[in-house]
């Protein structure tokens, strides 16, 4: 079963710095899956995102990796039952950051 979360982080006319300004939908890792793929467009030193995960429902999100360059099908090690999301960290005004998180099981 494939699961994909994709979208665009946009700023309008105001730049921001501060994690959590925009948050993607969540990918729930199915049984038998050990990796997830990340693709981004528009990431650079001034336009960054990071992955976060929780290992049990109701627990706090934990920061994983910050990305400040474009990614193409970057493999991320995951475990069944984890929940993953992408969070904007910094973004220039008028700059779109496109993303896709996908798992195949």
URNORTA-V756760 format. One record per backbone hydrogen bond with DSSP energy under -1.0 kcal/mol. NH is the residue of the N-H (numbers start at 0). CO is the residue of the C=O. If there is no record, write none. Layout:
BEGIN
NH,CO / NH,CO
END
This chain:
BEGIN
2,102 / 4,100 / 6,98 / 8,96 / 13,10 / 15,90 / 17,88 / 19,87 / 20,17 / 23,85 / 26,83 / 28,81 / 32,29 / 35,75 / 36,101 / 37,73 / 38,99 / 39,70 / 40,97 / 43,46 / 46,43 / 47,89 / 48,66 / 49,86 / 50,64 / 51,84 / 52,61 / 53,82 / 58,55 / 61,52 / 63,50 / 66,48 / 73,37 / 75,35 / 77,33 / 80,28 / 81,78 / 82,53 / 83,26 / 84,51 / 86,49 / 87,21 / 88,47 / 89,47 / 90,15 / 93,11 / 94,91 / 96,8 / 97,40 / 98,6 / 99,38 / 100,4 / 101,36 / 102,2
END
